[in-house]
Structure formats: C-alpha cells, structure tokens
Amino acid sequence: MSELVGNMLVAQSGGPTAVINASVAGVIQEAGKHPEVIEEIYGGLNGILGILNEELIDLNDEKSRAIEGLKHTPAAALGTCRYKIDFKKKPNQAAKDMDRLFDVFMGHNIRYFFYAGGNDSQDTANKIHDEALKRKFEMRVIGVPKTIDNDLPHTDHCPGFGSVIKYNAATVMEVAADVSSMATDDGACCIVEVMGRGAGWIAAGTVLAKRSPNDAPHIILLPEIPFDEAAFLAKVKMVVDELKYCIVVVGEGLKDASGKEFAADTTKLDSFGHPVLSGAAERLAEIVSAKLGTKTRTIKLGYAQRAAAHFASETDVEEATACGSAAVRAALDGKSGFMVKLVRLSSNPYRWTTDLEDLNHIANVEHLIPRDWISADGFLPNEKFVEYAQPLIEGELHLPTERGLPKFVTLEKNRVEKKLPSRS
Amino acid sequence: MSELVGNMLVAQSGGPTAVINASVAGVIQEAGKHPEVIEEIYGGLNGILGILNEELIDLNDEKSRAIEGLKHTPAAALGTCRYKIDFKKKPNQAAKDMDRLFDVFMGHNIRYFFYAGGNDSQDTANKIHDEALKRKFEMRVIGVPKTIDNDLPHTDHCPGFGSVIKYNAATVMEVAADVSSMATDDGACCIVEVMGRGAGWIAAGTVLAKRSPNDAPHIILLPEIPFDEAAFLAKVKMVVDELKYCIVVVGEGLKDASGKEFAADTTKLDSFGHPVLSGAAERLAEIVSAKLGTKTRTIKLGYAQRAAAHFASETDVEEATACGSAAVRAALDGKSGFMVKLVRLSSNPYRWTTDLEDLNHIANVEHLIPRDWISADGFLPNEKFVEYAQPLIEGELHLPTERGLPKFVTLEKNRVEKKLPSRS
C-alpha cells in the first residue's frame, strides 16, 4: 500500500446525539498519531453545507483537553446540517455542489474525509467516494455511524442509541415512581413520547426500566406495530384496574393499520422531505381521557433525550470514540467507500469490535425491530430485545460539573484560510 | 416541658418531588433517636386519604439502608394524595373526615404528626392542629415544606425546587447545544415548557444555564409577566437574527394581560378545582412558526422534571433531610401548628439554617417572584434571582446505579394492624 500523504477533514451531519462528538474526538486523536501521513486535521463546519462555503477549522489548534472533553459534550461541536446533495430531485444543483466540494477538497489537499451521520449522511459520503473515483482524485472516504434512531443496517447498533435509551429508561423509571405514588383509586396514566421516527428502537429501549413484571413501562407503542385503538384502550384499562396507574411510551412515528402516521402533520416537511412528526402523546392522551375517563398527563422529551450527556452511557461513549478511531485506521489502511460498523461478539459478557461495511449497503435502508423481538400482543419488546439492548446502557460517565451544571467544551474554531472564490 | 410520650405518624401529600422522601428520611432518622418519647414510627399511606382508611405502615420495620436510600429516591415513597378536607365547600364531609382522622390518631395514640407538602397540605396540617386543640387531644403537628413550585411564603425556598431547576437548567444547556449546532441560516427555535403553575420560579431557574450573555435560555416567559405576543415575537426574531437560534422557556401558567391562563384548558379541573394546564409550548410554537416562519420544536418535561433524582441537587437533598429532622426536634420541643422553613444566612458563601413559621401564615398564600428580580423587558430574571437560585443547585448526588439505571429503594410497607371499623 502506497502511503497517501495529505490533509484530513472531518464533519458531522444530521441530528446531533450525546456522543457524536466522541466519534469526532476518536477521529482527531487517532489522526494525530500519524502526522507523517495526515498533515493537517481540519473540521468542516455544519457538515457539507459549511464545506461548500469553505468553512474549515484547524483542529490541531484546539487544546488536547478540549478534544478529550468532546467525549462528554453533547450535540455537534463542529455544527451539523441537513443539506442533501440530491442528484434525483435537483440534478443541476447537485452537480454544481459536487464540483464545488471537490474544489474545496483539492484546494486544501483533503485526502481523508470522515463523515459522521445517519442514513442520509452515509449516502452523501458514498456519493463523494464515487465522485472521487470518477474524478480520479485519490481520496479516502469513510462514514462514521451516528443516529439515536438506531435504524442503520448492518451495524449491530448505532453510537448515540445507548445513551438515548439510558436517559429515556431512567426517565420512565422516575416518572413511574412519581405517577404510581400519586395513584389513588381514580387511576392515572402518563404517556411519554420519544423520538425514533419510523423505527421503534428508542421507544423499545425504555423497556430496560422494567425490572419486574409490574414495573413501567406497561405499554410501548412501536411504529413497527400498527396502532389498534381498541386493543390499546383495553390494555390501558387492564393495567389501571390492576395497578391504579399506567405508563405508556409511544414512538413519535406510530402508524395506523393503513400505514398513515398517527400524529403526522403532513403540512410540515423537513428538508429531506420527511413529514415533521409531533403530538402522538397528546393525541393518545385525548383518546385515553375521553374513552376511559382516566386522568392522563403527557411528557414530550424531544431534543432533550438526544442531548442528555448528563446521563450518557459510558459504553456508548467508548463505542462512539472507537468508531472514530477505526475510521481513521481503515483510511490509513487504504480503504474508501465504507462505513465503520459495530459488531457484537457476545451479549453476556458483552464484547464487541468494529468492522467495515460497503457504503452501498447502508444508504437509505431503514433497519426496524424484528417482529420476533416483540411480544405477541405487540405492546412490549421481549427478552430478545432486552438481551440486545441491556449492554448498551451500562456504565456512567464521570461528567465534570461547574457550579452545579455540566461543564461542556466549546472549540476555539480557528478558521483555515480560504483559498477559493466564494461559492456562487 | 412535660414529655409527651406516644406514637408518631408521617405522611406525604400533593405532587411528589425528587427530594420529598429525603424529608421523610430526616423525620424517621431523627425520631428514631428518641425511643423513650416516640414509641412507634408510623407512615400514613397516600397522605390523609390513607390515614382516613387507617392504612398505616410500621417504619421501624424498614431496613436502615432503605431509609437512607430514600434520600436519593424520587416521588412519594409513602404514596401521596390530593385529597382536601374542605370545610367551606363540603362541610359535612369535612366534619366526618376530621372525626375519623382523630379516631385514627387516638386509636393509635398518634401524638406526633408530620405532614410534608405544599400550600394545600400545610392547610390540612393547620386544620388538624386546630382540631387537636379544640378536641383537647394533646398532639404536635408540624408541617414539612415541599414543592417544586417554590411558592410557599416565609421559607427562603422550598425543598424540591433546587433539584427541579438543576435538572431543567442542565436540560436547557444540553438542548441549546443541540439546537445551536443544527442552526444554519434558516434559524431554529425550541420552546421548553416547564411546571410551576402560577409561579415562575421553575421557569426562572433555567436562567442558571446562561453563563455568558449569548447562552440559552434567551427568553423566559414567566406567569408573573403578562404575555405580550408582539414583544415576544420581536424578541425571538432579534435573537434568531443574531444567533441563528433561540431557546425559549415557558412556565405552564403563563397568563395574558387579562389574567387568563395562556394555555388553560378550563374544561379540566384537578381535585382542588385548579384548571389543568397544558400546551403552552405547543401554542407558542404555532405562533412562532406562523408569524416568523422559523422552524420550531417543543419539549414538555412534565413529571420528568420533578422526579429527576438522577440529577438532583445535593444541597436540596441536604436541606430536605434537615427540614424533616427539624420538624421532629420542634415537636419534641413542644411546638405544634408550625411549618419548618429554610432561612438563608448568606448567599456567598451559601449558609442556611431552619426555623419555624406559624401555619396560619402559610396556607393558601402564593409566593411569586418579586418584580425587581426580573429584567425591565420582563423576558429574563436578573442578577438578584441568580444570586438567590445559584446556591440551590450546587452539588451532585452519588446516585447508586444497577445495570445502567438508577437504583431506587422501595419500602416493605408492613401494615400496622387496624383497630377501627372500616371508614363508612
């Protein structure tokens, strides 16, 4: 293998997580060990969007302490975007964008490009890899997996997922203590709405709070299982009759039998054209109140769940960091057009490693919960899911605090001098 | 002072908090030191409601480890209720209830009664104290303050408040990191709805996340300040124009200029006749989206905020425990008809002690944020509030965990044998 000497660029894309910065830290720390090959370590601000604007920062200028601190700092320290290079819908803009990207890559001699993100971001990484081949520009492109939704295929799970379900499960445990302690004869129901879009992984993960049969959550409504109002109400009634209270967790992307999203507001689309989801818990609460007369409250954790570094999973942080390092090692090994994936060696004791998957196998495939990981009645994931998910929440970070609140790092973000004319 | 020898009863009432169990632990641990006076240590299940049903448990039967563990266990370990003895609206039921309560007190020789709760619960404690005098039943009744809302008068602050604002401020800090890292030119707004009913203390507490001028929260809508839509929208626009994102915190009890609750659903009342509040964030999000065209998301922390023991304030836990012990010491000292209050000796360094306040001065008085603790434009609490609130969030608990989640205690709840006929 001939050594490819040049500069490196890392960027983040899509919705942030509690540990996507740990992946960036893994990339930077690993890259820093190879100065004879990787000469400069740059970060692209706001993903592809910032790279198009030639907004690069010099990550070798950051304090080592700050890079290490990224491992407990939530959100995207480099900034992120949801910008898509869409050859199908906007072929002219996409071609123009691709030209500009390669102007930036060539202008700054970027030979190593690491992109941390979910499905759409891996698709972008794949397109860049293809273009580099087409343009005969020698470059190594490796995707780093990231998504709380855990819906990337081929990887055992996604960095970000363990932390979101750890926080959500702790929240369900705490809320259940609260609601059950207030539950007198009238009964009480609390509905917790969680993220995950069309995949139920995040909702399912709250089952880890259930440590004995009567523990919450009592019902988990997964997007994988069509919502059946009558069966749901019967189950809520049964639980309230028995325990005086019922904790329901609902995935935001819950669908009815026709496949229509239960709470989709189709008048709002995000920039990838996906409908904006909101309000599943509120809609369910209206149904429970009206049909059962049970006092019902809602919780919508929203972005709080994916940013909750204060209760992140240590396992998740380690894996996220390892995915970043593995990406750099793969690139140095001559690989391009791959995504790092997590491979489980055993669940108990939990052992894992990283490997690579062809980006062509990743992009735009949505990985859902297998039906046989869900109870027959569809209201709870079963022991197969628990075996899978339990190791991912183990371990607590020792988060530094300052005056009672988490102490997160912010980067200096010293800009790399621009070499190109402004983007037209 | 002649010693009053007899049994003790402690109960919890109203909405739970992360630290109300710490107060109960304080009561139990202090009472346990005086077996020559306090012979049995009983807990009443579900507040007054359980006591009416003679549902008492023997707290001396619980493991010491479990009592200590109450200090990091959220919600009401003894159960709680919102039952009110209402001589005004239901005089016959109230008279009957009071007779029954004293049947239970006399039947079990309850000479010490400690009731942990907020305004309504202190009112109940006061009525029991008055009745004991009227009935010439020698008994010592002390209220233990508890409310996340921080709206009790005379006490510097309420146990439960420090923990809720610590968790909420950390959440705002994390959500701000998330939203700002996604904020590209279009701008983004996130609205976080917090509890507190008519008082803005909880909403105001999130200002502690603001450690430099551009930090979130950027706008806090307090129930103390009438909502002015035009001024609010202008402020959101200004912040988004400058920073590309804006984090808004709204207290659930926000009111308009006419005093009408912004998001009150007057069709639903709780058992004290207060309207059920919900949806302030959703309503604001609709306004921001429609009028400014800014992408807006909402978070409704709901019960999660008051149950969040996993990020409770160590200061709060210490104070809650101390209020419990102080209640017992006051009663042993012959006092009755008082609530324990927290007295601040200095803010920096933070020093405090406990004292007593006549229950007649407490019940049904709502303590709001002074106007001169709020900025001139009404959108943020000022440095006076920060000086007040900062010490209350200091210190982190060392929460035990088990398989990645908090390990909370549950009590054995061995029942005290009933001596009375069932409640008619």
Interface residues (C-beta under 8 A of the other chain):
Chain A: Q12 G15 P16 N46 L49 T73 P74 A75 A76 A77 L78 G79 T80 C81 R82 Y83 K166 A169 A170 T171 M173 E174 V175 A177 D178 V179 S180 S181 M182 T184 C190 V192 L208 A209 S278 G279 E282 R297 T298 I299 K300 L301 G302 Y303 A304 R306 A307 A308 A309 H310 F311 S313 Q390 I393 E394 G395 E396 T401 R403 G404 L405 P406 F408
Chain B: Q12 G15 P16 N46 L49 T73 P74 A75 A76 A77 L78 G79 T80 C81 R82 Y83 K166 A169 A170 T171 M173 E174 V175 A177 D178 V179 S180 S181 M182 T184 C190 V192 L208 A209 S278 G279 E282 R297 T298 I299 K300 L301 G302 Y303 A304 R306 A307 A308 A309 H310 F311 S313 Q390 I393 E394 G395 E396 T401 R403 G404 L405 P406 F408
